[in-house]
Amino acid sequence: MVTQSPPAAPPPAQPRPAAPRPDDHITGAPGSGMVQLRLISMGLAAIICAGIVYVAVTGKFSAVSDIFKDVTAIKAEVELEEPPPPPPPPPDRPPPPPPPIMSPPNPNA
């Protein structure tokens, strides 16, 4: 008599990796490269700001400050011209009638 062995159990299920969230590219999830990009950009911003502060404190570039120290600046005066009077009406037309006089509103209406 031949005995059959019971069927083999299926292998245990492997846990699925977590699906990426839609905002991983914004939040800088590990492995997305955003963390490195943020560190690099923060470092470059710090270097630029430190350079600007250094130049401002030491006055290495005096070309800009010399512009403000110039005492021989030219003073410009602007003369306002009065606008010309309106042209007279053409001779073949009578002058326009005066605007109508507005009467006060009727309180009984």
ZAKOL-488173 format. One line per 2 residues: number of its first residue (from 1); for each residue x, y, z of N, C-alpha, C, O. Coordinates in steps of 0.001 Angstrom, whole numbers, always signed. Last residue first. Layout:
REM ZAKOL-488173
NUM) X,Y,Z,X,Y,Z,X,Y,Z,X,Y,Z  ...
***
This chain:
REM ZAKOL-488173
109) -42001,+110995,-5377,-41951,+110001,-6432,-41716,+108624,-5901,-41647,+107668,-6673  -41805,+112955,-3524,-43101,+112281,-3644,-43070,+111163,-4672,-44060,+110444,-4812
107) -39320,+114151,-3723,-39533,+113230,-2604,-40849,+112482,-2705,-41015,+111461,-2038  -37416,+114404,-6593,-38775,+114605,-6105,-39029,+113643,-4952,-38965,+112431,-5154
105) -34085,+115743,-6420,-35018,+114621,-6612,-36376,+114919,-5972,-36463,+115595,-4947  -33368,+118952,-7901,-33332,+118017,-6777,-34341,+116900,-6986,-35350,+117097,-7663
103) -32077,+119122,-11270,-33056,+119521,-10261,-33005,+118523,-9110,-32639,+117366,-9315  -29198,+120155,-12895,-29863,+119032,-12240,-30843,+119575,-11206,-30475,+120395,-10365
101) -28949,+121681,-15949,-28965,+121901,-14503,-29783,+120778,-13878,-30910,+120500,-14288  -26853,+120473,-18583,-28175,+120713,-17993,-28064,+120867,-16478,-27207,+120269,-15829
99) -23984,+122347,-19764,-24572,+121114,-19221,-25916,+121410,-18561,-26102,+122504,-18027  -24369,+124452,-22673,-23933,+124210,-21302,-24580,+122936,-20759,-25619,+122506,-21259
97) -23567,+123320,-26030,-24490,+123889,-25043,-23972,+123625,-23626,-23219,+122676,-23409  -20577,+124234,-27842,-21462,+123221,-27250,-22369,+123859,-26203,-21980,+124832,-25558
95) -20711,+126801,-30388,-20120,+126207,-29190,-21082,+125191,-28569,-22293,+125297,-28764  -21337,+125838,-33823,-21589,+126684,-32650,-20944,+126036,-31417,-20666,+124836,-31425
93) -18970,+125484,-36467,-19880,+124890,-35491,-20147,+125877,-34361,-19271,+126659,-33993  -17064,+126674,-38039,-18338,+126359,-38678,-19334,+125711,-37715,-20457,+125416,-38123
91) -14721,+127034,-36516,-15581,+128197,-36779,-16932,+127836,-37389,-17873,+128621,-37271  -14171,+124589,-33910,-14082,+124996,-35316,-15058,+126146,-35597,-16117,+126218,-34972
89) -13181,+125768,-30650,-14026,+124958,-31534,-13885,+125431,-32976,-13509,+126579,-33214  -9661,+125937,-29712,-11006,+126523,-29850,-11859,+125653,-30769,-11327,+124889,-31574
87) -7907,+123497,-27717,-8096,+124225,-28976,-9513,+124810,-29046,-10452,+124235,-28496  -6954,+124148,-24322,-7642,+123327,-25327,-7876,+124135,-26595,-8028,+125355,-26528
85) -3569,+125270,-23635,-5031,+125393,-23509,-5714,+124538,-24571,-5117,+124238,-25605  -907,+122990,-22659,-1465,+124028,-23540,-2983,+124107,-23365,-3613,+123120,-22988
83) +227,+122599,-19268,-333,+122032,-20499,-934,+123144,-21356,-1420,+124140,-20820  +3306,+123950,-18174,+1855,+123948,-18087,+1293,+123373,-19383,+1821,+123631,-20465
81) +6114,+122008,-17276,+5476,+122897,-18240,+3968,+122806,-18062,+3421,+121728,-17829  +8434,+121887,-14729,+7138,+121420,-15202,+6537,+122454,-16137,+6468,+123639,-15809
79) +11750,+121086,-14750,+10800,+122186,-14875,+9504,+121636,-15450,+9484,+121009,-16509  +13960,+119588,-12624,+12920,+119326,-13608,+11951,+120494,-13593,+11401,+120846,-12549
77) +17367,+119357,-12162,+16150,+120094,-11861,+15164,+119866,-12994,+15512,+119947,-14172  +19892,+117421,-10765,+18988,+117612,-11901,+17745,+118346,-11428,+17149,+117989,-10412
75) +23148,+117715,-9840,+21783,+117886,-9380,+20914,+118187,-10594,+21192,+119116,-11352  +25752,+115446,-9892,+25033,+116460,-10650,+23603,+116517,-10137,+22933,+115492,-10016
73) +28252,+115064,-7373,+27103,+114559,-8124,+26381,+115719,-8797,+26409,+116846,-8304  +30576,+115205,-5975,+30419,+116044,-7164,+29259,+115557,-8024,+29300,+115636,-9252
71) +30946,+113414,-4004,+30319,+114681,-3616,+30090,+115585,-4822,+29464,+116636,-4688  +30692,+110009,-3538,+30957,+111033,-4539,+30207,+112312,-4176,+28982,+112304,-4053
69) +30024,+107925,-1963,+30863,+108953,-1350,+31134,+110114,-2305,+31748,+111104,-1908  +28686,+106135,-3548,+27901,+106863,-2559,+28709,+107965,-1879,+28122,+108860,-1272
67) +30762,+105134,-5071,+29650,+105795,-5749,+28875,+106656,-4758,+28457,+107767,-5083  +32351,+103818,-3270,+32832,+105085,-3825,+31712,+105848,-4533,+31729,+107078,-4581
65) +31034,+101431,-2819,+30959,+102452,-1770,+31462,+103804,-2278,+31040,+104841,-1765  +31692,+100096,-5181,+30299,+100395,-4885,+30205,+101493,-3840,+29376,+102394,-3964
63) +34451,+99893,-4994,+33856,+100569,-6148,+32410,+100954,-5859,+31962,+102030,-6257  +35629,+98449,-3049,+35247,+99817,-2701,+34582,+100536,-3866,+34187,+101693,-3724
61) +35737,+95477,-1868,+35324,+96072,-3125,+34806,+97470,-2824,+33665,+97639,-2392  +36408,+95109,+823,+37370,+94749,-231,+37011,+95403,-1561,+37897,+95836,-2297
59) +35268,+95586,+3342,+35288,+96647,+2335,+36278,+96364,+1223,+36927,+97285,+727  +34854,+93870,+5461,+36231,+94259,+5148,+36303,+95382,+4121,+37323,+96068,+4043
57) +32035,+93607,+5534,+32782,+94004,+6735,+34163,+94534,+6367,+34595,+95550,+6911  +31275,+92847,+2963,+30674,+94032,+3567,+31489,+94527,+4756,+31618,+95734,+4961
55) +32745,+90520,+2603,+33009,+91664,+1721,+32446,+92944,+2337,+33067,+94004,+2246  +31557,+88938,+4611,+32991,+89225,+4641,+33315,+90459,+3799,+34066,+91334,+4229
53) +28899,+88779,+3735,+29195,+89423,+5018,+30670,+89806,+5087,+31002,+90888,+5571  +29307,+87363,+1356,+28728,+88710,+1315,+29026,+89461,+2603,+29365,+90644,+2572
51) +30343,+84954,+2370,+31141,+85795,+1475,+30616,+87215,+1403,+31396,+88167,+1392  +28170,+83997,+3821,+29403,+84326,+4533,+30297,+85214,+3666,+30939,+86130,+4180
49) +26378,+83559,+1702,+26065,+84563,+2731,+27316,+84966,+3497,+27509,+86145,+3794  +27752,+81510,+329,+27460,+82786,-333,+27178,+83875,+695,+27684,+84991,+572
47) +27803,+79493,+2293,+29061,+80020,+1747,+28827,+81386,+1100,+29614,+82312,+1298  +25068,+79040,+2677,+25884,+79514,+3797,+27195,+80114,+3300,+27650,+81130,+3825
45) +24343,+78081,+161,+23750,+79329,+647,+24570,+79901,+1798,+24750,+81116,+1886  +25815,+75692,+125,+26122,+76755,-838,+25547,+78096,-392,+26193,+79132,-549
43) +24496,+74326,+2224,+25922,+74634,+2304,+26313,+75752,+1351,+27058,+76658,+1725  +21924,+74091,+1196,+22127,+74858,+2434,+23598,+75228,+2588,+23914,+76330,+3036
41) +22439,+72459,-1015,+21950,+73822,-1232,+22105,+74677,+19,+22391,+75870,-85  +23340,+70119,+281,+24219,+70825,-653,+23747,+72268,-837,+24557,+73195,-818
39) +21076,+69416,+1775,+22347,+69699,+2452,+23282,+70490,+1545,+23942,+71427,+1996  +19190,+68994,-254,+18982,+70057,+731,+20284,+70413,+1431,+20564,+71591,+1654
37) +20332,+66821,-1541,+20148,+68068,-2276,+19945,+69237,-1321,+20459,+70332,-1546  +20192,+64894,+455,+21492,+65326,-32,+21380,+66656,-765,+22244,+67520,-622
35) +17411,+64699,+648,+18194,+65086,+1828,+19555,+65601,+1387,+20024,+66626,+1883  +16602,+63814,-1833,+16237,+65168,-1424,+17058,+65631,-228,+17367,+66816,-103
33) +17125,+61197,-2325,+18083,+62168,-2818,+17774,+63586,-2390,+18604,+64477,-2568  +15673,+59139,-1305,+15103,+59850,-2447,+16056,+60884,-3023,+15811,+61398,-4115
31) +16645,+57950,+955,+16906,+57293,-310,+16374,+58046,-1510,+16607,+57624,-2642  +14045,+59014,+3055,+15394,+58448,+2912,+15533,+57716,+1585,+14650,+56968,+1166
29) +12122,+61750,+1761,+12179,+60415,+2336,+13573,+59842,+2127,+14220,+60148,+1126  +11401,+64506,+1467,+12784,+64057,+1553,+12895,+62709,+2225,+13677,+62541,+3161
27) +8944,+65589,+979,+9384,+65494,+2370,+10820,+65034,+2502,+11404,+65169,+3577  +8684,+65432,-1801,+8686,+66735,-1142,+9313,+66639,+237,+10112,+67490,+627
25) +8655,+62826,-2534,+9599,+63688,-3242,+9672,+65065,-2604,+10631,+65799,-2842  +6575,+61829,-963,+7958,+61469,-631,+8961,+62372,-1332,+10020,+62657,-774
23) +3867,+62177,-1358,+4653,+63358,-998,+6086,+63024,-616,+6759,+63851,-1  +2710,+59712,-1920,+2783,+60713,-2994,+3632,+61927,-2648,+4077,+62640,-3548
21) +4759,+57017,-709,+3696,+57995,-512,+3816,+59060,-1591,+4904,+59287,-2121  +5408,+53805,-1988,+5848,+55190,-1772,+4644,+56114,-1629,+3651,+55990,-2345
19) +4467,+50985,-35,+4305,+51758,-1267,+4759,+53196,-1014,+4516,+53741,+63  +6714,+48878,+1627,+5698,+49928,+1711,+5656,+50707,+401,+6689,+51037,-181
17) +7083,+45553,+419,+7659,+46852,+801,+6557,+47915,+774,+5607,+47837,-5  +5360,+42818,+1902,+5544,+43727,+775,+6226,+45000,+1256,+5976,+45467,+2367
15) +6746,+39957,+3402,+6060,+41247,+3547,+6374,+42153,+2363,+7510,+42231,+1898  +6111,+36787,+1947,+7096,+37827,+2244,+6347,+39149,+2424,+5411,+39433,+1676
13) +4495,+33984,+3303,+4412,+35185,+2460,+5442,+36217,+2916,+5610,+36475,+4108  +6046,+30810,+3424,+5446,+31963,+4107,+5516,+33210,+3213,+6482,+33427,+2480
11) +5114,+28426,+863,+6128,+29170,+1623,+5481,+30391,+2297,+4494,+30934,+1800  +2480,+26036,+1500,+3082,+27100,+689,+4113,+27864,+1524,+3994,+27938,+2747
9) +3184,+22659,+2426,+2594,+23962,+2756,+3248,+25038,+1896,+4440,+24956,+1597  +2650,+19805,+405,+3587,+20729,+1057,+2892,+22071,+1284,+2122,+22545,+448
7) +158,+17350,+1172,+734,+18367,+277,+1605,+19352,+1063,+1328,+19678,+2218  +1222,+14314,+2856,+334,+15473,+2724,+974,+16534,+1824,+2199,+16606,+1727
5) +2087,+11420,+911,+2421,+12418,+1926,+1480,+13614,+1758,+1002,+13890,+658  +369,+8397,+545,+748,+9689,-21,+1037,+10649,+1124,+344,+10684,+2140
3) +1355,+5081,+538,+768,+6216,+1259,+1266,+7506,+622,+2424,+7645,+230  +497,+2096,-866,+1297,+3300,-1046,+586,+4433,-311,-599,+4698,-512
1) +810,-1142,+0,+0,+0,+0,+876,+1235,+0,+1837,+1371,+757
***
